[in-house]
């Protein structure tokens, strides 16, 4: 379980020992997308370095964040620094604590930081343990699950209130702005990612950007959206019809819907990402659309929109209980359009809890009369 701050620290200390290192080093730079600092210490600022060893747990930051650090992570030793002198300050601490070997996550630690470590710390070796913290974070505690559920509820309520805004002649960009505004007005901390609103032929782009294209009758619109609440993200996708659509588009939608329902029925703790991906993919392929399912079936969700575990052919590992994943098969055909349906679920021993279950998935046909 994610657990309390003390439990999280203990788990990372167990991982440190397994690497035969003395301490774990975690860099948090602005725009780094590094939520691990907040997970372990509570610090939500954008510039810090964490050092966690067998007994010590320190946070380095500069004058901009000293008051914030005291408020958010009072059980960490605060190490004020100026970034111009950080490496000198850090070396002194390593000598004081007699640290000889540090472990970092090479998947998250910038190459420049690793070069600096090797250059500045002549008497300290550096080893890597890929995804050392992400593996811990994959299993959510009850508090984390509540935050993700709240983020999902905000997004779903906002979407339902927003739907009447979909009118013939409005642009994808205008719809994206309206949906984001609705999400923020519902109390979101921020949106999870740049919203995806793609219609007609643009629906063939899984991660297409909202454009100046106007909405017209007879097409599908895919909305991929979500938000953060207290540091945790939601992610949901729905595809709707604008008036009556062709038999081909209806078939594409129903294929995606059934594949997603099969995934939901099979999803539980212990199934591998590859097995769950194959369940959805084999159905889509059986309907003749296998070449148009262009991405994995899903991904983990938490403090990041994309995190462990992944629901794809590459992940042969059993997914743990209380991990949170998306299930989002899709079909994308150039010159025709596309559809995707996505729910976020919590994996349990005997099934799953669908956090987006209140948002319907029967093809919603908007009347423009």
Residue frames as qw, qx, qy, qz and C-alpha x, y, z in Angstrom:
[[0.000, 0.887, 0.462, 0.000, 0.00, 0.00, 0.00],
 [0.294, 0.714, -0.062, 0.633, 1.05, 3.60, -0.50],
 [0.633, -0.468, -0.489, 0.376, 0.46, 4.23, 3.20],
 [0.256, -0.944, -0.080, 0.195, 1.55, 7.07, 5.41],
 [0.289, 0.876, -0.374, 0.097, 4.66, 9.13, 4.84],
 [0.432, -0.582, 0.681, -0.104, 6.55, 6.95, 7.32],
 [0.836, 0.114, 0.536, -0.026, 5.48, 3.78, 5.50],
 [0.664, 0.746, 0.001, 0.054, 6.51, 5.21, 2.16],
 [0.011, 0.837, -0.537, 0.109, 9.91, 6.18, 3.53],
 [0.648, -0.344, 0.675, -0.082, 10.34, 2.68, 4.95],
 [0.854, 0.388, 0.347, 0.004, 9.53, 1.12, 1.59],
 [0.498, 0.826, -0.233, 0.125, 12.07, 3.26, -0.25],
 [0.280, -0.708, 0.634, -0.136, 14.63, 2.41, 2.44],
 [0.832, -0.033, 0.552, -0.040, 13.97, -1.28, 1.80],
 [0.752, 0.644, 0.105, 0.099, 14.62, -0.65, -1.89],
 [0.094, 0.889, -0.433, 0.117, 17.82, 1.25, -1.08],
 [0.573, -0.474, 0.665, -0.072, 19.13, -1.72, 0.90],
 [0.873, 0.266, 0.408, -0.002, 18.30, -4.07, -1.98],
 [0.599, 0.773, -0.093, 0.189, 20.67, -2.06, -4.20],
 [0.784, -0.235, -0.159, 0.552, 23.43, -2.04, -1.54],
 [0.230, 0.614, 0.013, 0.755, 23.41, 1.75, -1.64],
 [0.273, -0.182, -0.554, 0.765, 23.61, 4.14, 1.30],
 [0.186, 0.521, 0.346, -0.758, 20.96, 6.60, 0.16],
 [0.395, 0.584, 0.645, 0.295, 18.40, 7.46, -2.54],
 [0.130, -0.370, 0.068, 0.917, 18.78, 10.77, -4.38],
 [0.294, 0.647, 0.690, 0.138, 15.80, 12.40, -6.09],
 [0.155, -0.119, 0.148, 0.970, 16.01, 15.57, -8.19],
 [0.191, 0.738, 0.638, -0.107, 12.93, 17.74, -8.64],
 [0.207, -0.162, 0.235, 0.936, 13.32, 20.43, -11.28],
 [0.423, 0.486, 0.192, -0.741, 10.69, 22.75, -12.70],
 [0.703, 0.444, -0.230, -0.505, 8.73, 21.03, -15.47],
 [0.025, 0.390, -0.920, -0.043, 10.47, 17.73, -14.72],
 [0.774, -0.123, -0.382, -0.490, 7.18, 15.94, -14.12],
 [0.431, 0.159, -0.810, 0.365, 8.66, 14.50, -10.96],
 [0.599, -0.566, -0.121, -0.554, 5.86, 13.79, -8.45],
 [0.776, -0.097, -0.563, 0.266, 8.05, 11.45, -6.41],
 [0.206, 0.229, -0.420, 0.854, 9.18, 14.33, -4.21],
 [0.504, -0.301, 0.044, -0.808, 5.59, 15.09, -3.24],
 [0.849, -0.153, -0.459, -0.215, 4.84, 11.40, -2.71],
 [0.710, -0.041, -0.537, 0.455, 7.70, 10.92, -0.25],
 [0.324, -0.059, -0.375, 0.867, 7.90, 14.29, 1.48],
 [0.037, 0.774, 0.577, -0.260, 4.71, 16.24, 0.76],
 [0.150, -0.544, 0.161, 0.810, 6.66, 19.06, -0.91],
 [0.553, 0.642, 0.532, 0.022, 4.70, 20.40, -3.90],
 [0.036, 0.860, -0.214, -0.461, 7.20, 23.01, -5.08],
 [0.820, 0.572, 0.012, -0.002, 9.17, 22.79, -8.30],
 [0.462, 0.670, -0.484, 0.321, 12.81, 22.92, -7.20],
 [0.636, -0.603, 0.409, -0.254, 14.32, 20.57, -4.64],
 [0.546, 0.343, -0.764, 0.032, 16.54, 17.57, -4.04],
 [0.822, -0.457, 0.116, -0.319, 15.66, 14.74, -1.65],
 [0.351, 0.438, -0.803, 0.202, 18.28, 12.61, 0.08],
 [0.828, -0.353, 0.100, -0.425, 16.94, 9.56, 1.92],
 [0.354, 0.413, -0.822, 0.169, 19.20, 7.13, 3.72],
 [0.505, -0.214, -0.825, 0.139, 18.90, 4.55, 6.48],
 [0.289, -0.543, -0.557, 0.558, 18.36, 7.24, 9.12],
 [0.047, -0.388, 0.018, 0.920, 18.51, 10.61, 7.40],
 [0.318, 0.636, 0.641, 0.289, 15.87, 12.22, 5.21],
 [0.201, -0.517, -0.009, 0.832, 16.79, 15.67, 3.97],
 [0.445, 0.747, 0.457, 0.189, 15.37, 18.11, 1.48],
 [0.368, -0.248, 0.156, 0.883, 17.49, 20.75, -0.25],
 [0.252, 0.776, 0.501, 0.287, 15.76, 23.84, -1.60],
 [0.336, 0.239, -0.044, 0.910, 16.33, 27.55, -1.98],
 [0.007, 0.157, 0.411, -0.898, 14.90, 30.66, -0.36],
 [0.421, -0.087, -0.376, -0.820, 11.80, 30.72, -2.54],
 [0.723, -0.208, -0.569, -0.331, 10.49, 27.56, -0.91],
 [0.225, 0.194, -0.766, 0.571, 11.78, 27.58, 2.67],
 [0.441, -0.047, 0.406, -0.799, 8.46, 28.54, 4.27],
 [0.803, 0.133, -0.270, -0.514, 6.56, 26.15, 2.03],
 [0.595, 0.225, -0.760, 0.129, 8.94, 23.31, 2.86],
 [0.040, -0.148, 0.716, -0.681, 8.49, 23.86, 6.60],
 [0.622, 0.056, 0.204, -0.754, 4.71, 23.69, 6.15],
 [0.835, 0.240, -0.278, -0.410, 4.59, 20.68, 3.85],
 [0.879, 0.113, -0.438, 0.148, 7.37, 18.39, 5.05],
 [0.320, -0.818, 0.312, -0.362, 8.28, 19.25, 8.61],
 [0.888, -0.358, 0.289, 0.017, 9.61, 15.77, 9.38],
 [0.805, 0.402, 0.000, 0.437, 12.39, 16.22, 6.79],
 [0.488, -0.554, 0.020, 0.674, 15.61, 18.00, 7.69],
 [0.393, 0.905, 0.163, 0.003, 15.57, 21.24, 5.76],
 [0.658, -0.224, 0.243, 0.676, 18.84, 22.00, 3.98],
 [0.263, 0.916, 0.100, -0.285, 18.72, 25.59, 2.66],
 [0.638, -0.102, 0.437, 0.625, 20.93, 26.09, -0.36],
 [0.343, 0.735, -0.159, -0.563, 21.65, 28.35, -3.28],
 [0.928, 0.315, 0.197, -0.008, 21.73, 26.34, -6.48],
 [0.421, 0.807, -0.385, 0.155, 25.03, 27.94, -7.44],
 [0.063, -0.572, 0.749, -0.328, 26.58, 26.28, -4.39],
 [0.897, -0.149, 0.042, -0.414, 24.42, 23.16, -4.22],
 [0.886, 0.224, -0.389, 0.112, 27.09, 20.65, -5.21],
 [0.240, 0.452, -0.593, 0.622, 29.49, 22.01, -2.59],
 [0.545, -0.326, 0.366, -0.680, 26.75, 21.82, 0.06],
 [0.945, 0.015, -0.114, -0.306, 25.77, 18.34, -1.04],
 [0.687, 0.361, -0.559, 0.290, 29.32, 17.04, -0.97],
 [0.083, -0.443, 0.588, -0.672, 29.69, 18.24, 2.63],
 [0.775, -0.181, 0.225, -0.561, 26.58, 16.30, 3.64],
 [0.920, 0.208, -0.325, -0.064, 27.84, 13.16, 1.93],
 [0.431, 0.415, -0.632, 0.493, 31.12, 13.43, 3.83],
 [0.356, -0.374, 0.464, -0.720, 29.35, 14.14, 7.11],
 [0.862, -0.054, 0.200, -0.462, 27.06, 11.11, 6.69],
 [0.325, -0.401, 0.834, 0.197, 29.84, 8.96, 5.25],
 [0.789, 0.449, 0.282, -0.311, 27.80, 8.17, 2.15],
 [0.336, -0.411, 0.710, 0.463, 29.77, 6.08, -0.31],
 [0.093, 0.153, 0.850, 0.496, 27.11, 4.90, -2.73],
 [0.389, 0.328, 0.245, -0.825, 23.97, 6.69, -3.98],
 [0.299, 0.308, 0.862, 0.269, 21.13, 5.20, -6.00],
 [0.301, 0.376, -0.030, -0.876, 19.10, 7.20, -8.53],
 [0.672, 0.445, 0.581, -0.114, 16.39, 6.29, -11.00],
 [0.298, -0.220, 0.518, 0.771, 18.05, 6.57, -14.43],
 [0.159, 0.546, 0.730, 0.378, 14.61, 6.74, -16.07],
 [0.136, -0.914, -0.378, -0.052, 13.86, 9.99, -14.22],
 [0.452, -0.726, 0.113, 0.505, 17.24, 11.52, -13.43],
 [0.493, 0.859, -0.086, -0.109, 18.60, 13.79, -16.13],
 [0.873, 0.242, -0.091, 0.414, 21.85, 12.85, -17.82],
 [0.203, 0.726, -0.233, 0.615, 23.30, 16.20, -16.85],
 [0.600, -0.665, 0.237, -0.377, 22.59, 15.53, -13.17],
 [0.978, -0.136, 0.082, 0.132, 24.28, 12.13, -13.37],
 [0.648, 0.514, -0.147, 0.543, 27.32, 13.71, -15.05],
 [0.134, -0.767, 0.255, -0.573, 27.48, 16.30, -12.27],
 [0.846, -0.484, 0.144, -0.170, 27.24, 13.60, -9.61],
 [0.936, 0.074, 0.021, 0.342, 30.17, 11.75, -11.09],
 [0.437, 0.634, -0.126, 0.625, 32.14, 14.96, -11.58],
 [0.227, -0.734, 0.210, -0.605, 31.53, 16.59, -8.20],
 [0.779, -0.480, 0.298, -0.272, 31.45, 13.58, -5.88],
 [0.418, 0.580, -0.698, -0.020, 34.81, 11.95, -6.39],
 [0.040, -0.253, 0.904, -0.341, 34.50, 9.66, -3.37],
 [0.586, 0.209, 0.560, -0.547, 30.89, 8.64, -3.94],
 [0.072, 0.013, 0.866, 0.495, 29.71, 6.11, -6.52],
 [0.541, 0.234, 0.121, -0.799, 26.35, 6.32, -8.24],
 [0.151, 0.081, 0.965, 0.200, 24.19, 3.37, -9.24],
 [0.437, 0.006, -0.246, -0.865, 20.87, 3.20, -11.04],
 [0.194, 0.229, 0.934, -0.195, 17.64, 1.36, -10.21],
 [0.164, -0.150, -0.485, -0.846, 15.10, 2.01, -12.93],
 [0.529, -0.443, -0.403, -0.601, 11.59, 2.89, -11.72],
 [0.336, -0.003, -0.780, 0.527, 12.62, 2.31, -8.09],
 [0.178, 0.171, 0.466, -0.850, 9.97, 4.70, -6.79],
 [0.528, 0.092, -0.342, -0.772, 7.39, 4.26, -9.53],
 [0.508, -0.076, -0.854, -0.086, 7.03, 0.58, -8.57],
 [0.121, -0.236, -0.713, 0.649, 6.17, 1.60, -5.02],
 [0.271, 0.237, 0.102, -0.927, 3.75, 4.25, -6.23],
 [0.345, -0.046, -0.753, -0.558, 1.88, 1.77, -8.44],
 [0.381, -0.439, -0.809, 0.088, -0.04, 0.47, -5.41],
 [0.144, -0.525, -0.022, -0.838, -2.39, 3.12, -4.07],
 [0.094, -0.194, -0.788, 0.577, -3.61, 3.56, -0.50],
 [0.051, 0.682, 0.728, -0.053, -7.17, 4.53, 0.37],
 [0.061, -0.765, -0.104, 0.633, -6.38, 8.23, 0.57],
 [0.101, -0.317, 0.593, 0.733, -4.86, 8.17, -2.89],
 [0.087, 0.344, 0.880, 0.316, -7.83, 6.28, -4.30],
 [0.022, 0.770, 0.538, -0.342, -10.20, 8.88, -2.89],
 [0.048, -0.649, 0.188, 0.735, -8.29, 11.68, -4.60],
 [0.068, -0.080, 0.783, 0.613, -8.35, 9.87, -7.95],
 [0.054, 0.547, 0.834, 0.041, -12.07, 9.16, -7.55],
 [0.006, 0.785, 0.286, -0.549, -12.74, 12.83, -6.77],
 [0.053, -0.464, 0.467, 0.751, -10.72, 13.89, -9.83],
 [0.066, 0.182, 0.885, 0.423, -12.75, 11.47, -11.96],
 [0.040, 0.684, 0.696, -0.215, -16.05, 12.74, -10.54],
 [0.011, -0.695, 0.010, 0.719, -15.09, 16.35, -11.28],
 [0.033, -0.256, 0.675, 0.691, -14.22, 15.47, -14.88],
 [0.037, 0.346, 0.908, 0.234, -17.39, 13.45, -15.47],
 [0.029, 0.742, 0.539, -0.397, -19.73, 16.03, -13.94],
 [0.014, -0.612, 0.214, 0.762, -18.08, 18.76, -15.97],
 [0.053, -0.057, 0.806, 0.587, -18.44, 16.74, -19.19],
 [0.055, 0.535, 0.843, 0.023, -22.13, 16.07, -18.63],
 [0.021, 0.798, 0.301, -0.521, -22.82, 19.76, -18.02],
 [0.105, -0.510, 0.439, 0.732, -20.71, 20.68, -21.03],
 [0.384, 0.194, 0.843, 0.324, -22.40, 18.41, -23.59],
 [0.309, 0.802, 0.492, -0.137, -25.18, 20.87, -24.55],
 [0.070, -0.779, 0.257, 0.568, -22.38, 23.16, -25.82],
 [0.363, -0.090, 0.781, 0.501, -21.82, 20.79, -28.75],
 [0.490, 0.690, 0.295, -0.443, -23.53, 22.47, -31.68],
 [0.706, 0.439, 0.372, 0.412, -23.14, 22.32, -35.42],
 [0.304, 0.862, 0.033, 0.404, -20.69, 25.01, -36.55],
 [0.465, -0.840, 0.278, -0.018, -18.72, 25.30, -33.32],
 [0.536, 0.611, -0.575, 0.098, -15.01, 24.48, -33.65],
 [0.842, -0.139, -0.461, 0.244, -12.98, 21.81, -31.90],
 [0.357, 0.230, -0.376, 0.824, -10.89, 24.53, -30.26],
 [0.373, -0.413, 0.048, -0.830, -13.98, 26.27, -28.91],
 [0.857, -0.317, -0.323, -0.246, -15.28, 23.01, -27.49],
 [0.719, 0.031, -0.476, 0.506, -11.93, 22.32, -25.80],
 [0.065, 0.320, -0.294, 0.898, -11.99, 25.74, -24.13],
 [0.619, -0.386, -0.095, -0.677, -15.57, 25.24, -22.93],
 [0.890, -0.205, -0.407, 0.000, -14.81, 21.77, -21.54],
 [0.547, 0.128, -0.456, 0.690, -11.66, 22.94, -19.76],
 [0.184, -0.386, 0.168, -0.888, -13.55, 25.87, -18.25],
 [0.782, -0.354, -0.235, -0.456, -16.26, 23.53, -17.02],
 [0.828, -0.075, -0.469, 0.296, -13.67, 21.23, -15.42],
 [0.321, 0.220, -0.386, 0.836, -11.92, 24.10, -13.66],
 [0.402, -0.407, 0.014, -0.820, -15.20, 25.54, -12.41],
 [0.852, -0.305, -0.365, -0.221, -15.97, 22.19, -10.79],
 [0.601, -0.752, 0.258, -0.078, -12.94, 22.54, -8.53],
 [0.923, 0.207, -0.061, 0.318, -10.08, 20.93, -10.45],
 [0.533, -0.642, 0.173, 0.523, -6.54, 21.81, -9.41],
 [0.143, 0.573, -0.497, -0.636, -5.60, 21.82, -13.10],
 [0.882, 0.321, -0.104, -0.328, -6.33, 19.76, -16.19],
 [0.866, -0.260, 0.393, 0.167, -4.45, 16.47, -16.55],
 [0.492, -0.050, 0.559, 0.666, -3.20, 17.22, -20.07],
 [0.230, 0.265, -0.272, -0.896, -4.08, 19.31, -23.10],
 [0.654, 0.274, 0.563, -0.425, -7.62, 18.17, -23.84],
 [0.134, -0.046, 0.816, 0.561, -8.20, 16.10, -26.95],
 [0.521, 0.541, 0.418, -0.511, -11.25, 17.11, -28.98],
 [0.035, -0.276, 0.725, 0.630, -11.22, 15.60, -32.48],
 [0.632, 0.416, 0.422, -0.500, -14.13, 15.21, -34.89],
 [0.741, 0.617, -0.071, -0.255, -14.80, 13.62, -38.25],
 [0.819, 0.436, -0.291, 0.233, -11.60, 12.70, -40.07],
 [0.027, 0.695, -0.524, 0.491, -9.55, 14.21, -37.24],
 [0.814, -0.384, 0.268, -0.343, -10.84, 11.37, -35.05],
 [0.939, 0.247, -0.192, 0.142, -8.30, 9.15, -36.81],
 [0.336, 0.568, -0.488, 0.571, -5.58, 10.89, -34.77],
 [0.650, -0.416, -0.605, 0.195, -5.39, 9.23, -31.32],
 [0.422, -0.543, -0.262, 0.677, -3.69, 12.29, -29.79],
 [0.282, 0.571, 0.371, 0.676, -4.95, 14.90, -32.21],
 [0.157, -0.240, -0.311, 0.906, -5.02, 18.52, -31.14],
 [0.255, 0.751, 0.539, -0.283, -8.23, 20.57, -31.24],
 [0.347, 0.089, 0.426, 0.831, -8.30, 22.51, -34.50],
 [0.247, 0.273, 0.036, -0.929, -10.35, 25.21, -36.19],
 [0.186, -0.158, -0.867, -0.436, -12.42, 22.49, -37.87],
 [0.496, -0.124, 0.158, -0.845, -16.14, 23.07, -37.40],
 [0.351, 0.077, 0.902, -0.238, -18.47, 20.39, -36.12],
 [0.469, 0.138, -0.434, -0.757, -20.83, 19.02, -38.76],
 [0.841, -0.040, 0.241, -0.482, -23.65, 16.49, -38.85],
 [0.946, 0.257, -0.159, -0.115, -22.97, 12.83, -39.33],
 [0.514, 0.512, -0.580, 0.370, -19.61, 12.59, -37.58],
 [0.770, -0.471, -0.370, 0.223, -18.16, 11.27, -34.35],
 [0.034, 0.825, -0.326, 0.461, -16.36, 13.48, -31.81],
 [0.798, -0.187, -0.469, 0.330, -13.85, 12.02, -29.36],
 [0.226, -0.852, 0.197, -0.429, -13.25, 13.84, -26.09],
 [0.786, -0.084, -0.457, 0.408, -10.25, 12.77, -23.99],
 [0.128, -0.749, 0.128, -0.637, -10.09, 14.77, -20.76],
 [0.730, -0.386, -0.491, 0.279, -9.26, 14.73, -17.06],
 [0.098, -0.860, 0.156, -0.476, -8.02, 16.82, -14.18],
 [0.464, 0.123, -0.683, 0.550, -5.88, 16.83, -11.05],
 [0.537, -0.721, -0.111, -0.424, -7.30, 16.98, -7.56],
 [0.622, -0.707, 0.332, -0.065, -4.90, 17.20, -4.59],
 [0.136, -0.633, 0.727, 0.227, -2.06, 16.00, -6.80],
 [0.454, 0.048, 0.886, 0.083, -3.87, 13.02, -8.36],
 [0.226, 0.253, -0.476, -0.811, -5.11, 12.73, -11.93],
 [0.677, 0.336, 0.589, -0.285, -8.17, 11.45, -13.73],
 [0.056, 0.321, -0.680, -0.657, -8.36, 10.34, -17.35],
 [0.529, 0.392, 0.708, -0.257, -11.55, 9.53, -19.26],
 [0.057, 0.189, -0.574, -0.795, -12.56, 9.38, -22.91],
 [0.506, 0.471, 0.658, -0.299, -15.98, 9.39, -24.53],
 [0.073, -0.029, 0.615, 0.785, -16.96, 9.46, -28.19],
 [0.384, 0.514, 0.537, -0.548, -20.33, 10.90, -29.22],
 [0.351, 0.368, 0.676, 0.533, -22.27, 11.18, -32.46],
 [0.140, 0.374, 0.056, -0.915, -23.47, 14.42, -34.00],
 [0.690, 0.320, -0.113, -0.640, -26.77, 13.48, -35.55],
 [0.962, 0.101, 0.235, -0.092, -27.08, 10.18, -37.41],
 [0.138, -0.654, 0.671, 0.322, -23.74, 8.62, -38.42],
 [0.629, 0.359, -0.585, -0.366, -22.94, 6.10, -41.14],
 [0.970, -0.180, -0.096, -0.134, -23.19, 2.34, -40.58],
 [0.728, 0.341, -0.385, 0.453, -19.38, 2.19, -40.77],
 [0.010, 0.519, -0.424, 0.742, -18.88, 4.72, -37.97],
 [0.751, -0.385, 0.123, -0.522, -21.56, 3.03, -35.87],
 [0.967, 0.027, -0.245, 0.071, -19.82, -0.31, -36.35],
 [0.467, 0.443, -0.453, 0.616, -16.47, 1.19, -35.34],
 [0.323, -0.515, 0.341, -0.717, -18.03, 2.60, -32.20],
 [0.895, -0.257, 0.029, -0.362, -19.79, -0.62, -31.22],
 [0.857, 0.218, -0.381, 0.271, -16.59, -2.61, -31.78],
 [0.218, 0.462, -0.479, 0.714, -14.67, -0.31, -29.44],
 [0.568, -0.433, 0.202, -0.670, -17.48, -0.39, -26.89],
 [0.969, -0.126, -0.142, -0.160, -17.62, -4.19, -26.79],
 [0.704, 0.314, -0.438, 0.463, -13.83, -4.51, -26.62],
 [0.036, -0.498, 0.421, -0.757, -13.77, -2.09, -23.71],
 [0.772, -0.348, 0.094, -0.523, -16.54, -3.99, -21.92],
 [0.945, 0.057, -0.306, 0.101, -14.58, -7.23, -22.33],
 [0.429, 0.418, -0.466, 0.651, -11.55, -5.51, -20.82],
 [0.381, -0.484, 0.291, -0.732, -13.59, -4.26, -17.89],
 [0.923, -0.220, -0.087, -0.304, -14.94, -7.76, -17.20],
 [0.896, 0.137, -0.312, 0.286, -11.44, -9.27, -17.21],
 [0.224, 0.645, -0.379, 0.624, -9.55, -6.60, -15.30],
 [0.759, -0.636, -0.072, -0.116, -8.49, -7.69, -11.82],
 [0.263, -0.777, 0.572, -0.027, -5.39, -7.90, -9.67],
 [0.685, -0.223, 0.685, 0.107, -3.00, -10.58, -10.89],
 [0.728, 0.591, 0.320, 0.132, -3.75, -10.29, -14.60],
 [0.515, -0.241, 0.251, 0.783, -0.80, -9.05, -16.62],
 [0.214, 0.640, -0.057, -0.736, -0.92, -5.96, -18.77],
 [0.110, 0.265, -0.783, -0.552, -0.22, -8.12, -21.80],
 [0.066, 0.300, 0.952, -0.009, -3.11, -10.47, -21.04],
 [0.185, 0.680, 0.479, -0.524, -5.59, -7.64, -20.62],
 [0.151, 0.568, -0.364, -0.722, -4.32, -5.92, -23.75],
 [0.019, 0.082, -0.912, -0.402, -4.77, -9.13, -25.73],
 [0.188, 0.480, 0.819, -0.253, -8.38, -9.54, -24.60],
 [0.260, 0.757, 0.176, -0.573, -9.33, -6.16, -26.03],
 [0.087, 0.565, -0.571, -0.589, -7.07, -6.39, -29.05],
 [0.173, 0.028, 0.956, 0.236, -8.20, -9.85, -30.12],
 [0.315, 0.631, 0.654, -0.274, -11.82, -8.75, -30.23],
 [0.217, 0.792, -0.107, -0.561, -10.99, -5.66, -32.31],
 [0.032, -0.406, 0.791, 0.456, -8.88, -7.82, -34.64],
 [0.292, 0.246, 0.924, 0.007, -11.68, -10.37, -34.96],
 [0.335, 0.769, 0.426, -0.338, -13.90, -7.61, -36.28],
 [0.663, 0.532, 0.279, 0.447, -11.33, -6.73, -38.93],
 [0.024, 0.967, -0.017, 0.253, -9.98, -3.59, -37.29],
 [0.831, -0.412, -0.024, 0.372, -6.79, -4.90, -35.69],
 [0.594, 0.248, 0.106, 0.758, -4.52, -2.76, -37.87],
 [0.027, -0.688, -0.158, -0.708, -6.35, 0.36, -36.69],
 [0.672, -0.727, -0.140, 0.022, -5.91, -0.19, -32.94],
 [0.532, 0.691, -0.237, 0.428, -2.80, 1.97, -32.73],
 [0.062, -0.624, 0.529, -0.571, -1.81, 2.01, -29.05],
 [0.196, -0.002, -0.919, 0.342, -1.77, -0.05, -25.88],
 [0.352, -0.578, -0.695, -0.244, -5.04, -0.79, -24.11],
 [0.401, -0.880, -0.171, -0.188, -4.20, 1.39, -21.11],
 [0.433, 0.435, -0.451, 0.648, -1.79, 2.69, -18.53],
 [0.445, -0.445, -0.597, 0.496, -1.39, 3.29, -14.84],
 [0.054, -0.737, -0.184, -0.648, -2.77, 6.49, -13.36],
 [0.586, -0.561, -0.431, 0.397, -2.02, 8.40, -10.18],
 [0.258, -0.764, 0.005, 0.591, 0.23, 11.36, -9.51],
 [0.016, -0.364, 0.574, 0.733, 1.04, 11.17, -13.22],
 [0.725, 0.337, -0.012, -0.601, -1.33, 10.61, -16.11],
 [0.871, 0.306, -0.380, -0.052, 0.90, 7.83, -17.45],
 [0.219, -0.614, 0.706, -0.277, 2.64, 5.65, -14.88],
 [0.232, 0.113, -0.966, -0.013, 3.05, 2.00, -13.90],
 [0.537, -0.084, 0.779, 0.313, 1.56, -0.49, -14.59],
 [0.313, 0.379, -0.404, -0.772, 1.08, -0.40, -18.37],
 [0.741, 0.266, 0.560, -0.257, -1.66, -2.37, -20.12],
 [0.493, 0.698, -0.391, -0.340, 0.29, -3.37, -23.20],
 [0.950, 0.206, -0.233, 0.009, 1.96, -6.35, -24.84],
 [0.406, 0.573, -0.540, 0.465, 5.26, -5.35, -23.22],
 [0.341, -0.468, 0.536, -0.615, 4.04, -5.80, -19.64],
 [0.663, -0.023, -0.737, -0.130, 4.12, -9.50, -18.75],
 [0.140, 0.087, -0.737, 0.655, 4.08, -8.82, -14.98],
 [0.246, -0.616, -0.749, -0.005, 0.94, -9.38, -12.86],
 [0.048, -0.567, 0.002, -0.823, -0.66, -6.06, -12.02],
 [0.218, -0.062, -0.779, 0.585, -1.00, -5.58, -8.25],
 [0.213, -0.714, -0.667, 0.012, -4.11, -5.08, -6.16],
 [0.168, -0.873, -0.236, 0.392, -5.03, -1.42, -5.67],
 [0.295, -0.166, 0.409, 0.848, -3.16, -0.34, -8.76],
 [0.396, 0.694, 0.319, -0.509, -5.15, 2.05, -10.93],
 [0.343, -0.058, 0.678, 0.648, -5.28, 1.62, -14.70],
 [0.493, 0.435, -0.036, -0.753, -7.16, 2.89, -17.71],
 [0.509, 0.196, 0.813, 0.205, -8.89, 0.64, -20.23],
 [0.272, 0.727, 0.020, -0.630, -9.14, 2.51, -23.52],
 [0.551, 0.154, 0.689, 0.445, -9.28, 0.56, -26.79],
 [0.275, 0.709, 0.019, -0.649, -9.69, 2.62, -29.93],
 [0.652, 0.343, 0.564, 0.373, -10.00, 2.40, -33.70],
 [0.014, 0.773, -0.112, -0.625, -8.55, 5.07, -36.01],
 [0.642, 0.336, 0.581, 0.371, -8.94, 5.01, -39.79],
 [0.129, -0.361, 0.219, 0.897, -7.57, 7.80, -41.97],
 [0.200, -0.038, -0.549, -0.810, -10.22, 9.36, -44.16],
 [0.454, -0.437, -0.735, -0.251, -13.00, 7.81, -42.09],
 [0.399, -0.697, 0.149, -0.577, -12.58, 8.84, -38.45],
 [0.440, 0.147, -0.814, 0.351, -12.18, 7.08, -35.16],
 [0.649, -0.609, -0.141, -0.434, -13.51, 6.25, -31.72],
 [0.394, 0.198, -0.747, 0.498, -12.09, 5.60, -28.27],
 [0.639, -0.642, -0.186, -0.381, -13.75, 4.82, -24.93],
 [0.447, 0.304, -0.631, 0.557, -11.76, 5.05, -21.70],
 [0.653, -0.696, -0.146, -0.260, -12.52, 4.30, -18.08],
 [0.131, 0.558, -0.677, 0.462, -10.26, 4.35, -15.03],
 [0.859, -0.335, -0.311, -0.232, -10.48, 1.31, -12.74],
 [0.305, -0.634, 0.641, -0.307, -9.02, 0.14, -9.44],
 [0.654, 0.163, -0.729, -0.122, -7.83, -3.46, -9.61],
 [0.623, -0.418, 0.457, -0.478, -9.10, -5.77, -6.87],
 [0.309, -0.251, 0.917, 0.021, -8.60, -9.50, -6.21],
 [0.410, 0.348, 0.843, -0.037, -11.96, -10.47, -7.66],
 [0.349, 0.753, 0.494, 0.261, -12.50, -7.72, -10.21],
 [0.334, 0.130, -0.009, 0.933, -12.29, -3.96, -10.30],
 [0.018, 0.744, 0.464, -0.481, -13.97, -0.73, -9.27],
 [0.391, 0.498, 0.407, 0.659, -14.82, 1.47, -12.24],
 [0.204, -0.462, -0.279, 0.817, -14.29, 5.10, -11.21],
 [0.170, 0.198, -0.313, -0.913, -15.93, 6.32, -14.42],
 [0.066, 0.266, 0.956, 0.105, -18.89, 3.95, -14.34],
 [0.173, 0.639, 0.529, -0.532, -21.43, 6.73, -13.91],
 [0.221, 0.585, -0.286, -0.726, -20.69, 8.16, -17.35],
 [0.827, 0.320, 0.398, -0.234, -22.72, 6.30, -19.97],
 [0.259, -0.403, 0.702, 0.527, -21.23, 4.59, -23.01],
 [0.525, 0.547, 0.647, 0.080, -24.18, 3.91, -25.28],
 [0.363, 0.189, 0.327, 0.852, -23.51, 5.96, -28.38],
 [0.035, 0.685, 0.415, -0.598, -24.93, 9.34, -27.49],
 [0.327, 0.438, 0.527, 0.651, -26.47, 10.96, -30.54],
 [0.057, -0.442, -0.259, 0.857, -26.82, 14.70, -30.12],
 [0.312, 0.715, 0.602, 0.168, -29.85, 16.19, -31.81],
 [0.292, -0.159, 0.089, 0.939, -28.99, 19.45, -33.56],
 [0.009, -0.594, -0.623, -0.509, -32.53, 20.36, -34.47]]
